Amino acid sequence: MRPLQMVDTKTQYLKIKTAVDAAVIAVLESSQFIGGKVVNDFAANLAQYHGVKHVIPCANGTDALQIAMMALGLKAGDEVITPSFTYIATVEVAALLGIKPIFVEVDKKTFCIDPDIIENAITPKTKAIVPVHLYGHAANMEPIMQIAKKHNLFVIEDNAQAIGNVYAFADGTKKKLGSIGDIGCTSFYPSKNLGAYGDGGAMMTNDDALADKLKMIASHGQSKRYYHDVVGCNSRLDAIQAAILDIKLTYLDEYIAARRKAADFYDAAFAANDKISVPFRATNNNHVFHQYTLTLNGVDRDALHLYLADNGIPSMIYYPVPAHRQKMFDAFGGSEYKLETTDWLTERVISLPIHTELDEEQQQLIANKVLEFINIQF
Ligand SMILES: *Cc1c(COP(=O)(O)O)cnc(C)c1O
């Protein structure tokens, strides 16, 4: 049996090696390492995949979020509403720009921002809502967009973990996540569902003027070469990564199907156990299982994590400390928040290996060890 890993990028690479190697060599031979046709083609293909007008590639998902906030004119003293139960990048970029993150609770089932309590967090300083589609499940975008419209707020989707997830509105309209808010941000970090072999990220929007701003800010605020209109930064996706991503994009739906199949297997294995809650799947979106995250009830989660490790099975806690409890946010009053659901989940979640190369033999072993621990413990 192949070694168990949280994510197996090597086996996945070997299946597309011929095409990837040729594409990388073609970039080397062209010596067009930054910008150019390969990057533009990938951006166009990603835009088409999402059904959006513009995709602006950048250096990573963190930059995408930062540039999005800058392009929308968010500035020091403004507030953005965001979950605390997320990867730090979502809120770190706000803080970096002097914007105050206002942390709200997540829904216990979806792990994503709870639309019902967003309105309570709105103040005259609020400029944007930043929902995070955590683990591959969608934040409930329809009510979020309604609240944003009512209060004249921007919506920046952090779609680093849910690329390819299709969200259905009540009227039957379907849209890919990342294409619903004013700007969608994603990451091509190697372990992400559309992973590069290095860093990468992208922003997407249907707004022409906003697309120009995103492009300009990602390129030193320049409107034309050596004419800098606004303060920007330097954030580029390189051509080698774009060439790799363009190939992998053609497999993305297949990769998602493989992840969903693996999730189905785990779901069935754990179905009968009342101490384990398997990931919830709302019917209005197509979970893409960036992570397969269990919520444990009456189980010593950290002991299970160690037990699995002792048996050669990796597992991860995403994330061991919620954003509002990070030292980084002491200055923003982080420790004053009372986020009971966020804390409750932080103590109970555990993510099992899930990726495109997992086979049933591996999954059975993982499931058996989880269940074995739970049975020993009681
Ligand atoms: C990975 C990730 C990011 C940041 O992406 P990088 O490319 O690593 O900068 C932001 N938000 C979430 C939710 C992520 O999972």
The ligand as an SDF file (V2000), in Angstrom:
LIG
                    3D

 15 15  0  0  0  0  0  0  0  0999 V2000
   -4.8150   28.6280    1.4050 C   0  0  0  0  0  0  0  0  0  0  0  0
   -5.7600   29.6680    1.8770 C   0  0  0  0  0  0  0  0  0  0  0  0
   -5.5100   31.0370    1.7250 C   0  0  0  0  0  0  0  0  0  0  0  0
   -4.1910   31.5890    1.2720 C   0  0  0  0  0  0  0  0  0  0  0  0
   -3.6650   31.1050    0.1030 O   0  0  0  0  0  0  0  0  0  0  0  0
   -2.0740   31.1530   -0.1430 P   0  0  0  0  0  0  0  0  0  0  0  0
   -1.9680   30.8590   -1.5990 O   0  0  0  0  0  0  0  0  0  0  0  0
   -1.4480   30.1480    0.7340 O   0  0  0  0  0  0  0  0  0  0  0  0
   -1.6160   32.5440    0.1680 O   0  0  0  0  0  0  0  0  0  0  0  0
   -6.4870   31.9300    2.1180 C   0  0  0  0  0  0  0  0  0  0  0  0
   -7.6410   31.5170    2.6370 N   0  0  0  0  0  0  0  0  0  0  0  0
   -7.9190   30.2230    2.8300 C   0  0  0  0  0  0  0  0  0  0  0  0
   -9.2320   29.8300    3.4150 C   0  0  0  0  0  0  0  0  0  0  0  0
   -6.9840   29.2510    2.4700 C   0  0  0  0  0  0  0  0  0  0  0  0
   -7.2620   27.9630    2.6790 O   0  0  0  0  0  0  0  0  0  0  0  0
  1  2  1  0
  2  3  1  0
  2 14  2  0
  3  4  1  0
  3 10  2  0
  4  5  1  0
  5  6  1  0
  6  7  2  0
  6  8  1  0
  6  9  1  0
 10 11  1  0
 11 12  2  0
 12 13  1  0
 12 14  1  0
 14 15  1  0
M  END
$$$$
